[in-house]
Amino acid sequence: MMGKLVVWIAEKPKVAAAFAEAMGFSGNKSHAEGAYVSADGNIKFTWAFGHLLRDFQPEEYSEQFKTWDLKTLPIVPEKWRKAVTNFEAAKSQFFKVKKLIEQADEIVLATDFDREGEVIGRELLVYCNYTKPVHRVNITAMDKASLQKTVNSTFDGATGMPLYYAGLARAQVDWLYGMNLTRMATILGKQQGMNAVLSAGRVQSAALNIIGVREEESANFVSKDHYRLKASFTAAETSFSGQWLVPGDLLNPEKLLLDIEPAKAREKILKGASGTVVRCSANNASEKPFLPYSLSEAQIECANKFGFSPDKTLSLLQDLYDKHHLVSYPRTSCRYLPTGELEDLQATLDSLKAMDPSISETIDGLDTSLRSDAWDDSKVGAHYGLKPTSHRGDLTQLTGDELKAYTLIRDSFIIQFMPPAEYRKVSLEIHFSEGSDIFMAKGSTLTNPGWLEYLRPAKDEDAGENEDSQEIPELPAGTDVIFDSLTILEQKTKPPRYYTDATLIAIMTNCSSLVKDIDMKRVLKNTCGIGTDATRAAIIKTLFDRNYVVKKGKQIRITELGKAVLTILPAAVKSVENTAYMEQQLEAIADRKLSLDSFRTEMVEKLREIFTGDLATINLDKVIPKCPDCGKNLRRIKKKDGDFFWGCTGYPECKKSFNDVKGKPELVKSEKKAPAKRKGPKK
């Protein structure tokens, strides 16, 4: 006899398949129902394809929005509406899921336990007017043992409602800003001769501005020559080096020595001189194993170490999670681990040895009684830091890049059971010329490598020589020091570095350094950045897809189109502070500290302010090049063969046209009479 029907909903087919295997009915897949069905028919495990529903487009709310017109902006729906996705396979699956929801006595949401996952599942229940009990699971890993634990660890679905509201708020504010700002930018751009849709949005525009500001800073940077003095000494039959502490009155406001003459004078004064140790500081220091990776930290490391884009790193980790079942949930912003995971520690270590015998000796030498800073339940949210699972997979089935990403995660876990690296640090203050010339010598000696013996971090190629790595003697105060030689190091100040994949992810994660307001800087330093760990890769990819930025080597550089878009957009839209503030508000909703309605009201007010006030501050004259003959704006026009040329908006009175060179017009003032028809310049 049939009991109550419990319908489980996963985010995608492969997750449903893995759960069905863990629950023992993977062989009973009903294509007609779009679900795996238990032997007694009481459990049906269905799946989505991500979002099965989509937001209404502006023109679906009202016919007046079919035409893009500044007068109709901003568009703010009175009641938010959704429709079934246009993607055929997903549309077909939606109706199967809908039927199962209508039949269900209980629903268990097995979508990702985060904002987006909660919306993917919960919006289906809302759309189908489901009112019966809802339970939830939190998937932390996709191996069979972990999923079996998950199946037996359901909890009240109401727990996820704050995440649902935060996800809904994120979707709605992104719609409001994306739809309205894209229309605004496109309309204004078209008025100035730009014949293309100019995408804009809450997060992507702020990210683009970060890149644009850095480009401008680098372009306007003026290098300065400055000098440092490095001296070589001998004391107690040991040679070492130190730095001259330049007197403050010789330094410029940036604390640089710009005049070489005082440096040259030191060489003459100190030649053959004897100095005295005035102060010796010696102490033991330790370097603990670094914390397990969050997604952003993994993306930064993979970019630095392997040259992977953020999007590629996410894709690799996602496959390691739901295809190979070798790592925990990848879209995590946490770097800590729950102590409950220690229950599977031995099984995990045994699997690591079985998969890679080359590390067996290392695994056997671990001290599993050690508890690094990573094990902290108070700092773990819905998801914990990336770690290997206990699943015994086959590393030969991984691609080369998958193996690199997996090894990164595995090794960061292994070192949690190794002792800290230990150092002896020594600092000497040495006086010459009766104290008028002071030098500092610093040294650090590795006395016990600890975890560094297994996993020594890659050296930063831009870090230069590290003088603190020298070994210097612990000389008591009063010890004589012989001056041997002096080297004047001529250096140039360097412009701000263009962003790379790694540094862009890093600045989006912690953008406090970009903010001038002290209070906001303090808040941002300990809270939200631009976007989230789960979305930053997609944001950066969008900038590339829109041709707003390009790669030059490792550098991310803004294009002329990107610059033009930034010129069109109001300051509030590009503001790091505003975007990070919105992210804070979304977190507040997820933490039950702010309501969806309050957030939505505030965001609509801010949006209206953009269109009533900020719009008037835009300087469009900087965007589009002018015709050298008549002074009117030029427009970039696409020819039938797909190439572009630039024509004057004064046509037909002015028939000038110019070749397109890398998105810019090749401006040459012609003395010849313009042709009767404008067909674009000849190649």
Secondary structure as UniProt FT lines:
FT   STRAND          6..10
FT   HELIX           13..23
FT   TURN            26..27
FT   STRAND          29..30
FT   TURN            31..34
FT   STRAND          35..37
FT   TURN            39..40
FT   STRAND          43..47
FT   STRAND          53..55
FT   HELIX           58..61
FT   HELIX           63..66
FT   HELIX           70..72
FT   STRAND          82..84
FT   HELIX           88..103
FT   STRAND          106..110
FT   HELIX           115..127
FT   TURN            128..129
FT   STRAND          134..136
FT   HELIX           144..151
FT   STRAND          155..156
FT   HELIX           157..160
FT   HELIX           161..191
FT   TURN            192..193
FT   TURN            202..203
FT   HELIX           204..219
FT   STRAND          225..235
FT   TURN            236..237
FT   STRAND          238..244
FT   HELIX           248..250
FT   TURN            253..254
FT   HELIX           261..270
FT   TURN            271..272
FT   STRAND          274..287
FT   HELIX           295..306
FT   HELIX           310..322
FT   STRAND          327..328
FT   HELIX           339..344
FT   HELIX           345..355
FT   HELIX           357..359
FT   HELIX           360..364
FT   TURN            368..369
FT   TURN            373..374
FT   HELIX           377..379
FT   HELIX           395..397
FT   HELIX           400..414
FT   HELIX           415..417
FT   STRAND          421..432
FT   HELIX           433..435
FT   STRAND          437..448
FT   HELIX           450..453
FT   TURN            461..462
FT   HELIX           467..469
FT   TURN            477..478
FT   STRAND          480..492
FT   HELIX           501..509
FT   HELIX           512..514
FT   HELIX           518..525
FT   TURN            533..535
FT   HELIX           536..545
FT   TURN            546..547
FT   STRAND          549..552
FT   TURN            553..554
FT   STRAND          555..558
FT   HELIX           560..568
FT   HELIX           571..574
FT   HELIX           576..590
FT   TURN            591..592
FT   HELIX           596..612
FT   HELIX           614..617
FT   HELIX           620..622
FT   TURN            628..630
FT   STRAND          633..638
FT   TURN            640..641
FT   STRAND          644..648
FT   TURN            649..653
FT   STRAND          657..661
FT   TURN            662..663
FT   STRAND          664..665
//
